[in-house]
Amino acid sequence: MTKNPEPAFIESTAGQVAAELARRGIAPDQHVTITIAPNDWLTEVRRHTRLRVIEAGWSDTDIARIIDEEREAVQPLLG
């Protein structure tokens, strides 16, 4: 088995983790790190950051513009 030079991100359910790792050829004794995402992590993140955004004087329009600019900057790197 060859090692990946960079981390791989796998999205799966708890019940399917072992099967997914086996399908990818990851040995049962190979070290892996698993992150447990909250059921609605995006809402949780927004709730915690919303006040900071408002305090900084940013609007939803400002945020959408920045996201669009960054998305355009990253697109050529995705191949």
KOLMAR-987724 format. One line per 8 residues: their letters; for each residue z, y, x of C-alpha. Coordinates in Angstrom, 2 decimals. Each point is the difference from the previous one (the first is absolute). Layout:
<rs>
a = Z Y X; ...
</rs>
This chain:
<rs>
mtknpepa = 0.00 0.00 0.00; -0.93 3.44 1.32; 2.29 2.97 -0.32; -1.12 3.06 -1.90; 0.05 3.06 2.27; 1.22 2.15 -2.91; 2.37 -0.68 -2.90; -1.57 -1.41 -3.14
fiestagq = 1.16 1.10 -3.42; 0.06 -2.59 -2.76; 0.79 0.85 -3.61; 1.27 -2.95 -2.02; 2.69 -1.10 -2.41; 3.26 -1.51 1.21; -0.96 -3.38 -1.39; -3.32 -0.03 1.85
vaaelarr = 1.06 1.27 3.43; 0.26 -3.42 1.72; -3.32 -1.16 -1.45; -1.75 3.22 1.06; 1.37 -0.21 3.54; -1.07 -3.65 0.25; -3.46 0.87 -1.34; -0.35 2.55 2.81
giapdqhv = 1.03 -2.56 2.61; 3.37 1.53 0.77; 2.32 -2.69 1.36; 3.28 -0.59 -1.87; 2.00 0.93 3.12; -1.95 3.23 0.71; 2.05 3.18 -0.44; -1.02 2.16 -2.96
titiapnd = 1.46 3.15 -1.52; 0.05 0.33 -3.77; 0.51 3.28 -1.84; 1.30 -0.15 -3.55; -1.57 2.78 -2.06; 1.87 1.38 -3.00; -1.62 -0.75 -3.33; -1.26 3.55 -0.24
wltevrrh = 0.24 1.30 3.55; -2.48 2.83 -0.49; 2.04 1.55 -2.82; 3.14 -0.38 2.13; -1.65 1.76 2.97; -1.29 2.81 -2.18; 3.42 0.47 -1.59; 1.64 0.39 3.42
trlrviea = -2.62 2.34 1.44; -0.83 2.16 -3.01; 2.81 2.51 0.59; -0.99 0.42 3.66; -3.59 0.66 -0.98; 1.04 2.61 -2.56; 2.43 1.64 2.47; -2.80 0.23 2.54
gwsdtdia = -2.08 1.86 -2.58; -2.73 -2.61 -0.28; -1.76 -0.68 -3.28; -1.64 -3.18 -1.27; -3.33 1.67 0.73; 1.03 0.58 3.64; 1.01 -3.63 0.38; -3.20 -1.30 -1.61
riideere = -2.07 2.20 2.32; 1.79 -1.30 3.10; -0.40 -3.60 -1.13; -3.73 0.55 -0.57; -0.39 1.64 3.42; 1.79 -2.86 1.75; -1.95 -2.62 -1.94; -3.25 1.62 1.12
avqpllg = 1.23 0.10 3.60; 0.92 -3.71 -0.02; -3.12 -1.34 -1.76; -2.18 -0.09 3.16; 2.70 -2.03 1.77; -0.03 -2.72 -2.67; -3.49 -1.08 0.95
</rs>
